[in-house]
Amino acid sequence: MRDARLRRPRRLPLLGLLAALLLPLALTTAPDAAAAPSATPVRVMPLGDSITGSPGCWRALLWNRLLDAGHTDIDFVGTLPAQGCGVPHDGDNEGHGGELVTRVAEQDLLPARLAATRPDIVVMHFGTNDVWSSVPPDRILAAYTELVARMRASNPRMRVLVAQIIPMNPGSCAACAQRVADLNARIPAWAAATSTGGSPVTVVDQWTGFDTATDTYDGVHPNAAGDGKIAARWFPALSAALAETGDPGDPGDPGDPACTASFRTVSSWQGGHQAEVRVTNNSAAPVTRWTVTVAPAGGARVTQVWNGTLHAAADGTATVTDAGWNGALAPGASTSFGLIATTGANSAPPAATVGCTATP
């Protein structure tokens, strides 16, 4: 090109004039034209009362754990700002101190908050103040149902993570501990009846293994140890929901593989149990590798796995990757792996929160 221009010296003035005329336009349009479109972050709303919002430091721990795990394209949303915690994080939330879930439902307070924040996923720990106020489980669960209906009206593909709330044992409410247990016992059946394929409701056990004597500072609100436990329990379920949500603007994109995991107890004995985890490719794209997180309830720890590779974490959460030969899953196909977990002598029935991520 340099030689060609030298052979046509008389065109240089014209080319220079054109370049001068076009340069301002190029400077105006080139940056926008060259900029790559940014990915839309997945918007996550932490929803609840003071346990979520005042200051709700488990959110800071969860945020940073998600970033460390590679979930960098996320946005915590809410009409309330961060309230300290001393840890850099996205502190937006919808945790209103003293709020009752029944009051939010009856006064129809949620739609305006959803409209202002447009979440794709809701992480809900709600009902503590209702329990303290002697509101029966039937009313609390009816409020849950109303809130989920409002979420789906805002986003038909809303993913909802609902906590079995942490224990409560304040000195001024001797009956609260049993009331929490009564509510939590009803939540799994409610979630199963409320969940849909397009808008799943996932139960996260925040109750089992949480000790009000060591994990709260007043019998109700978590201390630093409690915040760590809450964040650890939310992480696998939210990590899986983020992977399954993918691009919230195009949830049916066949290029985004997704998987789900389910936990089933095979047998149990004093001090341990055996379980099976089934992994299913629930997307329209083939899966070549999968990773499952298992957060056992009641302080149990996974010690052995077959048909998968075990990576144990210090907080008791186990990560299991495929064994190679069972990593590839066609759309709709399933595989499974087994595990052995050790438990305390007086532990609760075997249970675990499981989540799954997949790669193409």
BALOBA-1460 file (C-alpha; in Angstrom, 3 decimals):
// residues 360
<rec num="1" residu="m" x="0.000" y="0.000" z="0.000"/>
<rec num="2" residu="r" x="2.868" y="2.400" z="0.671"/>
<rec num="3" residu="d" x="4.239" y="1.903" z="-2.941"/>
<rec num="4" residu="a" x="0.792" y="2.294" z="-4.466"/>
<rec num="5" residu="r" x="0.266" y="5.653" z="-2.756"/>
<rec num="6" residu="l" x="3.680" y="6.887" z="-3.966"/>
<rec num="7" residu="r" x="2.694" y="6.141" z="-7.560"/>
<rec num="8" residu="r" x="-0.405" y="8.408" z="-7.272"/>
<rec num="9" residu="p" x="0.924" y="11.639" z="-5.696"/>
<rec num="10" residu="r" x="-1.740" y="13.872" z="-7.310"/>
<rec num="11" residu="r" x="-4.542" y="12.161" z="-5.298"/>
<rec num="12" residu="l" x="-3.026" y="12.978" z="-1.961"/>
<rec num="13" residu="p" x="-4.608" y="16.423" z="-1.602"/>
<rec num="14" residu="l" x="-8.073" y="14.994" z="-2.339"/>
<rec num="15" residu="l" x="-7.571" y="12.083" z="0.027"/>
<rec num="16" residu="g" x="-6.285" y="14.450" z="2.678"/>
<rec num="17" residu="l" x="-9.327" y="16.652" z="2.251"/>
<rec num="18" residu="l" x="-11.686" y="13.670" z="2.562"/>
<rec num="19" residu="a" x="-9.805" y="12.455" z="5.611"/>
<rec num="20" residu="a" x="-10.079" y="15.873" z="7.206"/>
<rec num="21" residu="l" x="-13.827" y="15.997" z="6.516"/>
<rec num="22" residu="l" x="-14.446" y="12.454" z="7.788"/>
<rec num="23" residu="l" x="-12.168" y="12.610" z="10.823"/>
<rec num="24" residu="p" x="-14.677" y="14.320" z="13.159"/>
<rec num="25" residu="l" x="-17.348" y="11.759" z="12.184"/>
<rec num="26" residu="a" x="-14.931" y="8.898" z="12.736"/>
<rec num="27" residu="l" x="-13.986" y="10.224" z="16.142"/>
<rec num="28" residu="t" x="-17.650" y="10.506" z="17.045"/>
<rec num="29" residu="t" x="-18.796" y="7.100" z="15.856"/>
<rec num="30" residu="a" x="-15.790" y="4.807" z="16.127"/>
<rec num="31" residu="p" x="-15.755" y="4.244" z="19.890"/>
<rec num="32" residu="d" x="-19.421" y="3.208" z="19.979"/>
<rec num="33" residu="a" x="-19.063" y="1.060" z="16.892"/>
<rec num="34" residu="a" x="-15.989" y="-0.690" z="18.208"/>
<rec num="35" residu="a" x="-17.230" y="-1.227" z="21.754"/>
<rec num="36" residu="a" x="-18.223" y="-4.807" z="22.506"/>
<rec num="37" residu="p" x="-21.683" y="-5.184" z="24.012"/>
<rec num="38" residu="s" x="-21.453" y="-5.701" z="27.766"/>
<rec num="39" residu="a" x="-23.100" y="-8.733" z="29.318"/>
<rec num="40" residu="t" x="-26.228" y="-8.109" z="31.369"/>
<rec num="41" residu="p" x="-25.502" y="-9.017" z="34.992"/>
<rec num="42" residu="v" x="-27.782" y="-11.414" z="36.827"/>
<rec num="43" residu="r" x="-29.684" y="-9.376" z="39.410"/>
<rec num="44" residu="v" x="-30.041" y="-10.964" z="42.863"/>
<rec num="45" residu="m" x="-32.355" y="-9.535" z="45.537"/>
<rec num="46" residu="p" x="-31.651" y="-10.481" z="49.177"/>
<rec num="47" residu="l" x="-35.141" y="-10.250" z="50.731"/>
<rec num="48" residu="g" x="-36.136" y="-10.367" z="54.384"/>
<rec num="49" residu="d" x="-35.929" y="-8.522" z="57.693"/>
<rec num="50" residu="s" x="-33.055" y="-7.385" z="59.928"/>
<rec num="51" residu="i" x="-31.300" y="-10.743" z="59.628"/>
<rec num="52" residu="t" x="-30.884" y="-9.898" z="55.938"/>
<rec num="53" residu="g" x="-30.412" y="-6.149" z="56.146"/>
<rec num="54" residu="s" x="-29.221" y="-4.844" z="59.510"/>
<rec num="55" residu="p" x="-26.387" y="-5.200" z="58.773"/>
<rec num="56" residu="g" x="-26.737" y="-8.662" z="57.181"/>
<rec num="57" residu="c" x="-22.995" y="-9.244" z="56.942"/>
<rec num="58" residu="w" x="-23.553" y="-12.731" z="55.550"/>
<rec num="59" residu="r" x="-24.343" y="-10.925" z="52.300"/>
<rec num="60" residu="a" x="-20.810" y="-9.512" z="52.191"/>
<rec num="61" residu="l" x="-19.314" y="-12.956" z="52.762"/>
<rec num="62" residu="l" x="-21.590" y="-14.500" z="50.132"/>
<rec num="63" residu="w" x="-20.821" y="-11.764" z="47.584"/>
<rec num="64" residu="n" x="-17.076" y="-12.258" z="47.865"/>
<rec num="65" residu="r" x="-17.357" y="-16.034" z="47.817"/>
<rec num="66" residu="l" x="-19.346" y="-15.829" z="44.589"/>
<rec num="67" residu="l" x="-16.701" y="-13.568" z="43.039"/>
<rec num="68" residu="d" x="-13.945" y="-15.966" z="44.115"/>
<rec num="69" residu="a" x="-15.870" y="-18.803" z="42.436"/>
<rec num="70" residu="g" x="-15.979" y="-16.904" z="39.117"/>
<rec num="71" residu="h" x="-19.477" y="-15.397" z="39.341"/>
<rec num="72" residu="t" x="-18.312" y="-11.918" z="38.422"/>
<rec num="73" residu="d" x="-21.321" y="-10.910" z="36.306"/>
<rec num="74" residu="i" x="-23.757" y="-10.422" z="39.193"/>
<rec num="75" residu="d" x="-25.532" y="-7.483" z="40.775"/>
<rec num="76" residu="f" x="-27.084" y="-7.567" z="44.260"/>
<rec num="77" residu="v" x="-30.142" y="-5.318" z="44.122"/>
<rec num="78" residu="g" x="-32.554" y="-3.713" z="46.565"/>
<rec num="79" residu="t" x="-33.947" y="-0.356" z="47.575"/>
<rec num="80" residu="l" x="-31.788" y="-0.334" z="50.730"/>
<rec num="81" residu="p" x="-28.034" y="0.413" z="50.729"/>
<rec num="82" residu="a" x="-25.181" y="-1.401" z="52.447"/>
<rec num="83" residu="q" x="-24.985" y="-1.042" z="56.211"/>
<rec num="84" residu="g" x="-21.327" y="-1.473" z="57.048"/>
<rec num="85" residu="c" x="-19.714" y="-4.883" z="57.682"/>
<rec num="86" residu="g" x="-16.226" y="-3.575" z="56.875"/>
<rec num="87" residu="v" x="-15.915" y="-5.833" z="53.814"/>
<rec num="88" residu="p" x="-16.079" y="-4.485" z="50.245"/>
<rec num="89" residu="h" x="-19.206" y="-5.875" z="48.600"/>
<rec num="90" residu="d" x="-22.340" y="-4.955" z="46.681"/>
<rec num="91" residu="g" x="-24.550" y="-4.101" z="49.635"/>
<rec num="92" residu="d" x="-27.884" y="-3.339" z="47.955"/>
<rec num="93" residu="n" x="-30.618" y="-5.363" z="49.650"/>
<rec num="94" residu="e" x="-34.296" y="-5.600" z="50.593"/>
<rec num="95" residu="g" x="-33.885" y="-6.513" z="54.264"/>
<rec num="96" residu="h" x="-36.166" y="-4.230" z="56.296"/>
<rec num="97" residu="g" x="-35.650" y="-4.392" z="60.056"/>
<rec num="98" residu="g" x="-38.753" y="-5.413" z="62.020"/>
<rec num="99" residu="e" x="-40.752" y="-6.294" z="58.909"/>
<rec num="100" residu="l" x="-43.268" y="-9.150" z="58.871"/>
<rec num="101" residu="v" x="-43.656" y="-11.183" z="55.698"/>
<rec num="102" residu="t" x="-47.411" y="-11.292" z="56.307"/>
<rec num="103" residu="r" x="-47.522" y="-7.481" z="56.433"/>
<rec num="104" residu="v" x="-45.547" y="-7.176" z="53.184"/>
<rec num="105" residu="a" x="-48.039" y="-9.519" z="51.499"/>
<rec num="106" residu="e" x="-51.191" y="-7.986" z="52.999"/>
<rec num="107" residu="q" x="-50.113" y="-4.402" z="52.258"/>
<rec num="108" residu="d" x="-48.815" y="-5.372" z="48.807"/>
<rec num="109" residu="l" x="-45.426" y="-3.750" z="49.424"/>
<rec num="110" residu="l" x="-43.329" y="-5.988" z="47.175"/>
<rec num="111" residu="p" x="-44.398" y="-4.928" z="43.632"/>
<rec num="112" residu="a" x="-42.911" y="-1.429" z="43.950"/>
<rec num="113" residu="r" x="-39.631" y="-2.862" z="45.230"/>
<rec num="114" residu="l" x="-39.503" y="-5.359" z="42.392"/>
<rec num="115" residu="a" x="-40.237" y="-2.659" z="39.816"/>
<rec num="116" residu="a" x="-37.383" y="-0.545" z="41.171"/>
<rec num="117" residu="t" x="-34.819" y="-3.370" z="41.122"/>
<rec num="118" residu="r" x="-35.953" y="-5.967" z="38.514"/>
<rec num="119" residu="p" x="-34.309" y="-9.066" z="40.065"/>
<rec num="120" residu="d" x="-33.768" y="-12.358" z="38.267"/>
<rec num="121" residu="i" x="-33.224" y="-14.289" z="41.515"/>
<rec num="122" residu="v" x="-34.641" y="-13.669" z="44.986"/>
<rec num="123" residu="v" x="-32.820" y="-14.969" z="48.074"/>
<rec num="124" residu="m" x="-35.448" y="-14.903" z="50.830"/>
<rec num="125" residu="h" x="-34.974" y="-15.362" z="54.587"/>
<rec num="126" residu="f" x="-38.279" y="-14.098" z="55.927"/>
<rec num="127" residu="g" x="-40.660" y="-14.848" z="58.783"/>
<rec num="128" residu="t" x="-38.668" y="-14.333" z="61.987"/>
<rec num="129" residu="n" x="-40.781" y="-11.392" z="63.125"/>
<rec num="130" residu="d" x="-43.958" y="-13.258" z="62.231"/>
<rec num="131" residu="v" x="-42.896" y="-16.201" z="64.388"/>
<rec num="132" residu="w" x="-42.059" y="-13.821" z="67.242"/>
<rec num="133" residu="s" x="-45.526" y="-12.282" z="66.814"/>
<rec num="134" residu="s" x="-47.232" y="-15.711" z="67.066"/>
<rec num="135" residu="v" x="-48.399" y="-15.658" z="63.449"/>
<rec num="136" residu="p" x="-49.309" y="-19.286" z="62.587"/>
<rec num="137" residu="p" x="-47.415" y="-21.158" z="59.840"/>
<rec num="138" residu="d" x="-50.477" y="-21.257" z="57.568"/>
<rec num="139" residu="r" x="-50.558" y="-17.451" z="57.358"/>
<rec num="140" residu="i" x="-46.808" y="-17.191" z="56.880"/>
<rec num="141" residu="l" x="-46.862" y="-19.723" z="54.042"/>
<rec num="142" residu="a" x="-49.833" y="-17.970" z="52.453"/>
<rec num="143" residu="a" x="-47.752" y="-14.786" z="52.505"/>
<rec num="144" residu="y" x="-44.863" y="-16.669" z="50.892"/>
<rec num="145" residu="t" x="-47.242" y="-17.768" z="48.133"/>
<rec num="146" residu="e" x="-48.439" y="-14.194" z="47.586"/>
<rec num="147" residu="l" x="-44.869" y="-12.890" z="47.398"/>
<rec num="148" residu="v" x="-43.867" y="-15.559" z="44.875"/>
<rec num="149" residu="a" x="-46.897" y="-14.633" z="42.743"/>
<rec num="150" residu="r" x="-45.760" y="-11.001" z="42.781"/>
<rec num="151" residu="m" x="-42.216" y="-12.049" z="41.858"/>
<rec num="152" residu="r" x="-43.496" y="-14.027" z="38.886"/>
<rec num="153" residu="a" x="-45.659" y="-11.124" z="37.776"/>
<rec num="154" residu="s" x="-42.456" y="-9.073" z="37.706"/>
<rec num="155" residu="n" x="-40.404" y="-11.809" z="36.022"/>
<rec num="156" residu="p" x="-42.106" y="-15.022" z="34.826"/>
<rec num="157" residu="r" x="-38.773" y="-16.864" z="35.047"/>
<rec num="158" residu="m" x="-37.914" y="-15.732" z="38.559"/>
<rec num="159" residu="r" x="-35.778" y="-18.166" z="40.547"/>
<rec num="160" residu="v" x="-36.579" y="-18.125" z="44.244"/>
<rec num="161" residu="l" x="-34.345" y="-19.433" z="47.033"/>
<rec num="162" residu="v" x="-36.297" y="-19.728" z="50.290"/>
<rec num="163" residu="a" x="-34.631" y="-20.364" z="53.634"/>
<rec num="164" residu="q" x="-35.765" y="-22.605" z="56.401"/>
<rec num="165" residu="i" x="-35.028" y="-19.740" z="58.766"/>
<rec num="166" residu="i" x="-32.300" y="-19.793" z="61.393"/>
<rec num="167" residu="p" x="-33.311" y="-20.834" z="64.948"/>
<rec num="168" residu="m" x="-34.539" y="-18.228" z="67.405"/>
<rec num="169" residu="n" x="-34.325" y="-18.432" z="71.188"/>
<rec num="170" residu="p" x="-34.556" y="-14.948" z="72.761"/>
<rec num="171" residu="g" x="-35.044" y="-14.652" z="76.485"/>
<rec num="172" residu="s" x="-38.355" y="-12.843" z="75.966"/>
<rec num="173" residu="c" x="-39.914" y="-15.566" z="73.799"/>
<rec num="174" residu="a" x="-39.705" y="-19.047" z="75.254"/>
<rec num="175" residu="a" x="-42.039" y="-20.470" z="72.602"/>
<rec num="176" residu="c" x="-40.148" y="-19.037" z="69.629"/>
<rec num="177" residu="a" x="-37.736" y="-21.965" z="69.244"/>
<rec num="178" residu="q" x="-40.566" y="-24.451" z="68.678"/>
<rec num="179" residu="r" x="-42.495" y="-22.040" z="66.460"/>
<rec num="180" residu="v" x="-39.474" y="-21.750" z="64.150"/>
<rec num="181" residu="a" x="-39.205" y="-25.550" z="64.001"/>
<rec num="182" residu="d" x="-42.923" y="-25.815" z="63.185"/>
<rec num="183" residu="l" x="-42.638" y="-23.307" z="60.335"/>
<rec num="184" residu="n" x="-39.490" y="-24.847" z="58.901"/>
<rec num="185" residu="a" x="-41.061" y="-28.303" z="58.871"/>
<rec num="186" residu="r" x="-43.779" y="-26.987" z="56.535"/>
<rec num="187" residu="i" x="-41.545" y="-25.119" z="54.068"/>
<rec num="188" residu="p" x="-40.303" y="-28.064" z="51.895"/>
<rec num="189" residu="a" x="-43.833" y="-29.246" z="51.066"/>
<rec num="190" residu="w" x="-44.925" y="-25.675" z="50.369"/>
<rec num="191" residu="a" x="-41.947" y="-25.158" z="48.039"/>
<rec num="192" residu="a" x="-42.619" y="-28.395" z="46.162"/>
<rec num="193" residu="a" x="-46.212" y="-27.337" z="45.566"/>
<rec num="194" residu="t" x="-45.240" y="-23.794" z="44.548"/>
<rec num="195" residu="s" x="-42.244" y="-24.517" z="42.311"/>
<rec num="196" residu="t" x="-42.647" y="-24.598" z="38.523"/>
<rec num="197" residu="g" x="-40.321" y="-25.571" z="35.709"/>
<rec num="198" residu="g" x="-40.009" y="-21.987" z="34.538"/>
<rec num="199" residu="s" x="-39.797" y="-20.456" z="38.008"/>
<rec num="200" residu="p" x="-38.305" y="-22.963" z="40.457"/>
<rec num="201" residu="v" x="-38.470" y="-22.538" z="44.234"/>
<rec num="202" residu="t" x="-35.454" y="-23.997" z="46.033"/>
<rec num="203" residu="v" x="-35.370" y="-24.602" z="49.784"/>
<rec num="204" residu="v" x="-32.103" y="-23.800" z="51.577"/>
<rec num="205" residu="d" x="-31.745" y="-25.262" z="55.075"/>
<rec num="206" residu="q" x="-30.435" y="-22.453" z="57.270"/>
<rec num="207" residu="w" x="-31.851" y="-24.054" z="60.419"/>
<rec num="208" residu="t" x="-30.033" y="-27.346" z="60.874"/>
<rec num="209" residu="g" x="-26.657" y="-26.998" z="62.582"/>
<rec num="210" residu="f" x="-27.195" y="-23.355" z="63.531"/>
<rec num="211" residu="d" x="-26.792" y="-22.823" z="67.296"/>
<rec num="212" residu="t" x="-28.339" y="-19.720" z="68.856"/>
<rec num="213" residu="a" x="-25.894" y="-19.985" z="71.773"/>
<rec num="214" residu="t" x="-22.764" y="-19.734" z="69.610"/>
<rec num="215" residu="d" x="-24.024" y="-18.306" z="66.297"/>
<rec num="216" residu="t" x="-26.075" y="-15.311" z="67.501"/>
<rec num="217" residu="y" x="-25.371" y="-12.416" z="69.851"/>
<rec num="218" residu="d" x="-28.915" y="-12.165" z="71.220"/>
<rec num="219" residu="g" x="-30.642" y="-15.449" z="70.457"/>
<rec num="220" residu="v" x="-31.960" y="-14.032" z="67.162"/>
<rec num="221" residu="h" x="-29.410" y="-12.126" z="65.065"/>
<rec num="222" residu="p" x="-26.277" y="-13.847" z="63.723"/>
<rec num="223" residu="n" x="-22.811" y="-12.984" z="64.980"/>
<rec num="224" residu="a" x="-19.688" y="-13.440" z="62.844"/>
<rec num="225" residu="a" x="-19.843" y="-17.232" z="63.205"/>
<rec num="226" residu="g" x="-23.514" y="-17.221" z="62.252"/>
<rec num="227" residu="d" x="-22.882" y="-14.995" z="59.229"/>
<rec num="228" residu="g" x="-20.299" y="-17.485" z="58.017"/>
<rec num="229" residu="k" x="-22.738" y="-20.377" z="58.330"/>
<rec num="230" residu="i" x="-25.536" y="-18.504" z="56.558"/>
<rec num="231" residu="a" x="-23.279" y="-17.514" z="53.643"/>
<rec num="232" residu="a" x="-21.976" y="-21.089" z="53.326"/>
<rec num="233" residu="r" x="-25.534" y="-22.455" z="53.102"/>
<rec num="234" residu="w" x="-26.688" y="-19.923" z="50.498"/>
<rec num="235" residu="f" x="-23.616" y="-20.360" z="48.311"/>
<rec num="236" residu="p" x="-24.240" y="-23.712" z="46.547"/>
<rec num="237" residu="a" x="-27.895" y="-22.984" z="45.857"/>
<rec num="238" residu="l" x="-27.254" y="-19.462" z="44.590"/>
<rec num="239" residu="s" x="-24.214" y="-20.562" z="42.591"/>
<rec num="240" residu="a" x="-26.388" y="-23.155" z="40.858"/>
<rec num="241" residu="a" x="-29.200" y="-20.656" z="40.252"/>
<rec num="242" residu="l" x="-26.744" y="-18.195" z="38.713"/>
<rec num="243" residu="a" x="-25.413" y="-20.873" z="36.362"/>
<rec num="244" residu="e" x="-28.911" y="-21.948" z="35.385"/>
<rec num="245" residu="t" x="-30.118" y="-18.388" z="34.881"/>
<rec num="246" residu="g" x="-27.318" y="-17.616" z="32.408"/>
<rec num="247" residu="d" x="-28.428" y="-14.735" z="30.230"/>
<rec num="248" residu="p" x="-31.662" y="-13.572" z="31.875"/>
<rec num="249" residu="g" x="-32.799" y="-11.978" z="28.635"/>
<rec num="250" residu="d" x="-32.695" y="-15.249" z="26.703"/>
<rec num="251" residu="p" x="-33.288" y="-18.132" z="29.132"/>
<rec num="252" residu="g" x="-33.965" y="-20.599" z="26.357"/>
<rec num="253" residu="d" x="-30.667" y="-20.107" z="24.575"/>
<rec num="254" residu="p" x="-29.529" y="-23.624" z="23.577"/>
<rec num="255" residu="g" x="-25.926" y="-22.503" z="23.821"/>
<rec num="256" residu="d" x="-26.123" y="-22.191" z="27.621"/>
<rec num="257" residu="p" x="-25.910" y="-25.651" z="29.202"/>
<rec num="258" residu="a" x="-27.425" y="-26.044" z="32.659"/>
<rec num="259" residu="c" x="-27.851" y="-28.879" z="35.106"/>
<rec num="260" residu="t" x="-29.714" y="-29.621" z="38.302"/>
<rec num="261" residu="a" x="-28.882" y="-31.936" z="41.194"/>
<rec num="262" residu="s" x="-31.118" y="-33.783" z="43.650"/>
<rec num="263" residu="f" x="-30.189" y="-35.488" z="46.941"/>
<rec num="264" residu="r" x="-31.644" y="-38.829" z="48.113"/>
<rec num="265" residu="t" x="-30.806" y="-40.759" z="51.283"/>
<rec num="266" residu="v" x="-30.066" y="-44.441" z="50.607"/>
<rec num="267" residu="s" x="-29.424" y="-45.580" z="54.178"/>
<rec num="268" residu="s" x="-28.438" y="-44.109" z="57.527"/>
<rec num="269" residu="w" x="-26.940" y="-45.277" z="60.799"/>
<rec num="270" residu="q" x="-25.721" y="-43.731" z="64.007"/>
<rec num="271" residu="g" x="-22.863" y="-41.464" z="62.989"/>
<rec num="272" residu="g" x="-23.328" y="-41.520" z="59.238"/>
<rec num="273" residu="h" x="-25.386" y="-42.054" z="56.119"/>
<rec num="274" residu="q" x="-25.166" y="-43.021" z="52.454"/>
<rec num="275" residu="a" x="-26.804" y="-40.902" z="49.785"/>
<rec num="276" residu="e" x="-27.181" y="-40.628" z="46.022"/>
<rec num="277" residu="v" x="-27.018" y="-37.358" z="44.081"/>
<rec num="278" residu="r" x="-28.624" y="-37.360" z="40.645"/>
<rec num="279" residu="v" x="-27.308" y="-34.895" z="38.041"/>
<rec num="280" residu="t" x="-29.579" y="-33.944" z="35.136"/>
<rec num="281" residu="n" x="-28.893" y="-31.831" z="32.058"/>
<rec num="282" residu="n" x="-32.061" y="-29.723" z="31.953"/>
<rec num="283" residu="s" x="-31.025" y="-27.536" z="29.021"/>
<rec num="284" residu="a" x="-31.215" y="-27.897" z="25.259"/>
<rec num="285" residu="a" x="-27.403" y="-27.960" z="24.955"/>
<rec num="286" residu="p" x="-25.086" y="-30.928" z="25.532"/>
<rec num="287" residu="v" x="-22.947" y="-30.945" z="28.672"/>
<rec num="288" residu="t" x="-19.355" y="-32.193" z="28.663"/>
<rec num="289" residu="r" x="-18.464" y="-31.570" z="32.327"/>
<rec num="290" residu="w" x="-20.449" y="-30.973" z="35.513"/>
<rec num="291" residu="t" x="-19.697" y="-29.825" z="39.055"/>
<rec num="292" residu="v" x="-21.976" y="-30.366" z="42.044"/>
<rec num="293" residu="t" x="-21.758" y="-28.588" z="45.404"/>
<rec num="294" residu="v" x="-23.082" y="-30.478" z="48.438"/>
<rec num="295" residu="a" x="-23.709" y="-28.653" z="51.739"/>
<rec num="296" residu="p" x="-24.763" y="-31.356" z="54.234"/>
<rec num="297" residu="a" x="-27.158" y="-30.404" z="57.009"/>
<rec num="298" residu="g" x="-26.558" y="-30.882" z="60.697"/>
<rec num="299" residu="g" x="-22.796" y="-30.551" z="60.601"/>
<rec num="300" residu="a" x="-22.332" y="-33.697" z="58.501"/>
<rec num="301" residu="r" x="-19.236" y="-34.007" z="56.309"/>
<rec num="302" residu="v" x="-18.829" y="-35.911" z="53.064"/>
<rec num="303" residu="t" x="-15.910" y="-38.332" z="53.446"/>
<rec num="304" residu="q" x="-16.220" y="-40.606" z="50.407"/>
<rec num="305" residu="v" x="-17.583" y="-40.364" z="46.870"/>
<rec num="306" residu="w" x="-17.845" y="-42.817" z="43.975"/>
<rec num="307" residu="n" x="-18.617" y="-42.067" z="40.318"/>
<rec num="308" residu="g" x="-17.188" y="-38.591" z="40.945"/>
<rec num="309" residu="t" x="-14.163" y="-36.762" z="42.347"/>
<rec num="310" residu="l" x="-14.419" y="-35.220" z="45.819"/>
<rec num="311" residu="h" x="-12.985" y="-31.827" z="46.802"/>
<rec num="312" residu="a" x="-13.858" y="-30.997" z="50.428"/>
<rec num="313" residu="a" x="-13.931" y="-27.440" z="51.823"/>
<rec num="314" residu="a" x="-13.080" y="-26.361" z="55.351"/>
<rec num="315" residu="d" x="-16.658" y="-25.214" z="56.033"/>
<rec num="316" residu="g" x="-18.047" y="-28.679" z="55.285"/>
<rec num="317" residu="t" x="-19.255" y="-27.898" z="51.773"/>
<rec num="318" residu="a" x="-18.127" y="-30.571" z="49.330"/>
<rec num="319" residu="t" x="-17.520" y="-30.045" z="45.620"/>
<rec num="320" residu="v" x="-17.853" y="-33.098" z="43.395"/>
<rec num="321" residu="t" x="-16.775" y="-33.105" z="39.765"/>
<rec num="322" residu="d" x="-17.596" y="-35.773" z="37.216"/>
<rec num="323" residu="a" x="-15.397" y="-38.841" z="36.931"/>
<rec num="324" residu="g" x="-14.622" y="-38.208" z="33.270"/>
<rec num="325" residu="w" x="-16.563" y="-41.078" z="31.794"/>
<rec num="326" residu="n" x="-19.886" y="-39.708" z="33.122"/>
<rec num="327" residu="g" x="-19.292" y="-36.010" z="32.415"/>
<rec num="328" residu="a" x="-20.993" y="-35.881" z="29.012"/>
<rec num="329" residu="l" x="-24.777" y="-35.557" z="29.206"/>
<rec num="330" residu="a" x="-27.127" y="-35.099" z="26.284"/>
<rec num="331" residu="p" x="-30.100" y="-32.747" z="26.794"/>
<rec num="332" residu="g" x="-32.441" y="-34.347" z="29.316"/>
<rec num="333" residu="a" x="-29.944" y="-37.089" z="30.276"/>
<rec num="334" residu="s" x="-28.987" y="-37.913" z="33.867"/>
<rec num="335" residu="t" x="-26.228" y="-39.609" z="35.809"/>
<rec num="336" residu="s" x="-25.575" y="-40.062" z="39.518"/>
<rec num="337" residu="f" x="-22.857" y="-40.448" z="42.109"/>
<rec num="338" residu="g" x="-22.868" y="-41.879" z="45.604"/>
<rec num="339" residu="l" x="-21.454" y="-40.530" z="48.826"/>
<rec num="340" residu="i" x="-20.812" y="-41.398" z="52.455"/>
<rec num="341" residu="a" x="-21.107" y="-38.706" z="55.119"/>
<rec num="342" residu="t" x="-20.210" y="-38.791" z="58.792"/>
<rec num="343" residu="t" x="-22.493" y="-37.122" z="61.329"/>
<rec num="344" residu="g" x="-22.741" y="-36.516" z="65.039"/>
<rec num="345" residu="a" x="-24.349" y="-39.120" z="67.234"/>
<rec num="346" residu="n" x="-27.520" y="-37.034" z="67.731"/>
<rec num="347" residu="s" x="-27.772" y="-35.439" z="64.311"/>
<rec num="348" residu="a" x="-30.980" y="-34.626" z="62.415"/>
<rec num="349" residu="p" x="-32.205" y="-36.824" z="59.560"/>
<rec num="350" residu="p" x="-29.813" y="-36.776" z="56.574"/>
<rec num="351" residu="a" x="-30.293" y="-33.807" z="54.266"/>
<rec num="352" residu="a" x="-28.203" y="-31.542" z="52.079"/>
<rec num="353" residu="t" x="-28.458" y="-28.476" z="49.880"/>
<rec num="354" residu="v" x="-27.092" y="-29.337" z="46.438"/>
<rec num="355" residu="g" x="-26.367" y="-27.235" z="43.374"/>
<rec num="356" residu="c" x="-25.000" y="-27.990" z="39.915"/>
<rec num="357" residu="t" x="-23.054" y="-26.098" z="37.257"/>
<rec num="358" residu="a" x="-22.200" y="-27.383" z="33.768"/>
<rec num="359" residu="t" x="-19.796" y="-26.584" z="30.957"/>
<rec num="360" residu="p" x="-20.352" y="-27.144" z="27.230"/>
